[in-house]
Amino acid sequence: MDRGRTRANRNFLRRAVRFCQEQGVDQFLDLGSGIPTVGNVHEVARAGNPAARVAYVDNEPVTVASCAALLAGDPLSTITAEDMRDPGAVLAAPGVRDLLDLARPVALLTVAVLHFVPDADDPAGIVARYRDRLAPGSLHVLSHATGDHDPERASLGAGTYRSTANPITLRPRAVVEGMFGGRELVAPGLVDATEWRPDDVVGPEHTGSWAGVARV
Ligand SMILES: C[S@@+](CC[C@H](N)C(=O)[O-])C[C@H]1O[C@@H](n2cnc3c(N)ncnc32)[C@H](O)[C@@H]1O
């Protein structure tokens, strides 16, 4: 991801977490959580509710170690080293199972991670398996890289990942929308990450990420 997209994506994540928390959701399952940076999920969630619980999941060892160091001594946040493509293993992991109460609403965060899941692994099917386990009132937050707005720039960005262990699959709007499994999207629907309930002036430039939140 280029820097503009990364920043727009983190800002979307921050606004979406605040939205979930305003909807009364106080549990977060963050798949492909990345290295915690300023405005990470548990800080944003706790600003509105000090009792908010956050289960982070990532499969990259350095990321997991950094996150573990940051969360040391925090009883309401965990980091689980798991591959999000295996919902059964993620939901059974102690850091998730013992922290989150799946009988109550959860915010499922799949932010800038599903483009790392190739078509062969059926990303829409994977998120559906998580959603199926969530209580009514849960929310699904998603952002995903696309080439829809600026194919050349997007393919250049994706190219930097091509030879890595995590190549990116850019997907068009209809495919990304399908990852919500037909659930109702809250306004403004699936939009560029900068345009989702902005709390700042929105620039004219698309960031190359579709973003939205659906009710489960
Ligand atoms: C671009 S970062 C996004 C981080 C954060 N969600 C955000 O929006 O700022 C993607 C993260 O997903 C993780 N990731 C990629 N594939 C994954 C998988 N199959 N299971 C778990 N984590 C994965 C990577 O290790 C990385 O930390």
The ligand as an SDF file (V2000), in Angstrom:
LIG
                    3D

 27 29  0  0  0  0  0  0  0  0999 V2000
   -1.9370   -3.9320    5.5100 C   0  0  0  0  0  0  0  0  0  0  0  0
   -1.8950   -4.6360    7.1190 S   0  0  0  0  0  0  0  0  0  0  0  0
   -3.4110   -3.9890    7.7830 C   0  0  0  0  0  0  0  0  0  0  0  0
   -3.3380   -3.7770    9.2520 C   0  0  0  0  0  0  0  0  0  0  0  0
   -4.5770   -3.1600    9.8720 C   0  0  0  0  0  0  0  0  0  0  0  0
   -5.7410   -4.0420    9.7040 N   0  0  0  0  0  0  0  0  0  0  0  0
   -4.8590   -1.8210    9.2780 C   0  0  0  0  0  0  0  0  0  0  0  0
   -5.8560   -1.6830    8.5760 O   0  0  0  0  0  0  0  0  0  0  0  0
   -4.0820   -0.8900    9.5030 O   0  0  0  0  0  0  0  0  0  0  0  0
   -2.3390   -6.3350    6.8300 C   0  0  0  0  0  0  0  0  0  0  0  0
   -2.0450   -7.2570    7.9790 C   0  0  0  0  0  0  0  0  0  0  0  0
   -2.7130   -8.4830    7.7290 O   0  0  0  0  0  0  0  0  0  0  0  0
   -1.8530   -9.5250    8.1170 C   0  0  0  0  0  0  0  0  0  0  0  0
   -2.2660  -10.7300    7.3820 N   0  0  0  0  0  0  0  0  0  0  0  0
   -2.1720  -10.9700    6.0470 C   0  0  0  0  0  0  0  0  0  0  0  0
   -2.6760  -12.1790    5.7560 N   0  0  0  0  0  0  0  0  0  0  0  0
   -3.1070  -12.7150    6.9350 C   0  0  0  0  0  0  0  0  0  0  0  0
   -3.7080  -13.9520    7.2930 C   0  0  0  0  0  0  0  0  0  0  0  0
   -3.9900  -14.8810    6.3680 N   0  0  0  0  0  0  0  0  0  0  0  0
   -4.0120  -14.1690    8.5870 N   0  0  0  0  0  0  0  0  0  0  0  0
   -3.7290  -13.2400    9.5340 C   0  0  0  0  0  0  0  0  0  0  0  0
   -3.1450  -12.0500    9.2540 N   0  0  0  0  0  0  0  0  0  0  0  0
   -2.8380  -11.7900    7.9660 C   0  0  0  0  0  0  0  0  0  0  0  0
   -0.4600   -9.0570    7.8060 C   0  0  0  0  0  0  0  0  0  0  0  0
    0.5120   -9.7370    8.5700 O   0  0  0  0  0  0  0  0  0  0  0  0
   -0.5770   -7.5750    8.1670 C   0  0  0  0  0  0  0  0  0  0  0  0
   -0.2030   -7.3610    9.5040 O   0  0  0  0  0  0  0  0  0  0  0  0
  1  2  1  0
  2  3  1  0
  2 10  1  0
  3  4  1  0
  4  5  1  0
  5  6  1  0
  5  7  1  0
  7  8  2  0
  7  9  1  0
 10 11  1  0
 11 12  1  0
 11 26  1  0
 12 13  1  0
 13 14  1  0
 13 24  1  0
 14 15  1  0
 14 23  1  0
 15 16  2  0
 16 17  1  0
 17 18  1  0
 17 23  2  0
 18 19  1  0
 18 20  2  0
 20 21  1  0
 21 22  2  0
 22 23  1  0
 24 25  1  0
 24 26  1  0
 26 27  1  0
M  CHG  2   2   1   9  -1
M  END
$$$$
